[in-house]
Amino acid sequence: MAKRRGQSARLPRRLAGGRPKGEQLREILEALATSLPPGSSLPSERELADRYGVARMTVRNEIERLTGEGVTYRAHGRGTFVAEPRVAQAMALTSFTEDMRGRGMKPSSTVLAQELIDAGEALAARLELRPGAPILRLDRVRSADGTAMAFEQAFLPTARFPGIEETDFSGASLFDLLTERWGVKLHDADQRVVATAIEGEEAVLLQVGEGHPGLRFRTLARDGDQVPVYYAVSLFRGDRYEIDLRQLRADDGAAA
């Protein structure tokens, strides 16, 4: 309780006139959340409603919005807390291991399946193989600091990577192994991302509730000769991941 009172001292004493109260409350809560370390508790709905003279439903809506965006999380019977910052997926082609280490986090993987399968027509077309060609299917849960972040299925042509089906991927970076063991360097990738709800077995694997927001990535990576190296489908927790893009105008004279 003393901690919450201390955090309340960071808040403005009142809202300004002339602006919507919900909008001001949103800015106040965002500023407070970004100023506190992960795991810190926010003032209660009742305290915020009384302090600023707004309905508790207004407070609840703004807190739920922050929770939906991954800024905060709610614990039943305990309150609202500042969430861990999201990991940003940048434009550079980097591995999960590189991303996590670059943020001071310890990456790890749990291998769920590692088996040889025959390429169906869709997979064969993506990897530029003949239908029925042997490929490795690798299913992993990717974690950072012990927290599940993503469920990934990767598909690689075994003809190009002899012995890959026997490789231990539990503590290794796929990118590193491709370079160190087979001399293959990735050059670029095509990637499509869609928002989705995490459900069923995927929700269990990622330790979230049914319907939790997620981002599904479909990635086709190529080498310097533009030969496909692997195809992957990865489902990331929406509360722990975001996409960071830098966009350029193709034509400065284009109409607005």
NORZI-V336679 format. One record per pair of residues at least 6 apart in sequence whose ideal C-beta (glycine too) atoms are under 6 Angstrom apart, sorted by the first residue. I is the first residue (numbers start at 1). GAP is how many residues later the second one is. If there is no record, write none. Layout:
# NORZI-V336679
I	GAP
I	GAP
This chain:
# NORZI-V336679
4	37
4	39
8	35
10	22
15	6
15	9
15	37
21	33
22	36
25	37
26	36
29	33
33	38
33	39
33	49
36	46
38	44
38	46
39	42
40	42
41	38
41	40
42	38
45	11
45	14
45	15
48	11
49	7
49	10
63	17
66	6
67	7
70	13
70	16
70	169
72	8
72	11
73	8
73	10
74	6
86	154
86	155
86	156
87	154
88	154
88	156
89	154
90	154
93	96
95	78
95	80
96	46
97	10
97	76
100	7
100	44
105	39
105	40
106	39
107	37
108	35
109	31
109	33
109	61
110	31
111	29
111	58
111	59
112	27
113	26
114	24
115	22
116	18
116	49
117	20
118	14
119	10
119	14
119	16
121	10
123	32
124	7
126	94
126	105
127	30
127	101
127	104
128	100
129	28
134	24
135	20
135	22
136	20
136	22
136	28
136	29
137	18
138	16
139	14
140	12
141	7
141	10
141	64
142	7
142	8
142	10
143	6
148	58
148	59
149	91
150	84
150	86
151	51
151	54
151	84
152	80
152	82
153	80
154	76
154	78
155	76
156	74
158	6
161	21
178	6
179	6
184	39
186	35
187	35
187	36
187	37
188	34
189	30
189	32
190	30
191	26
191	28
192	26
193	22
193	24
194	22
196	18
196	20
197	14
198	8
198	10
198	14
198	16
199	11
202	33
203	7
206	31
213	25
214	21
214	24
215	21
215	23
215	26
216	19
217	17
218	15
219	13
220	8
220	11
221	8
221	9
222	6
223	6
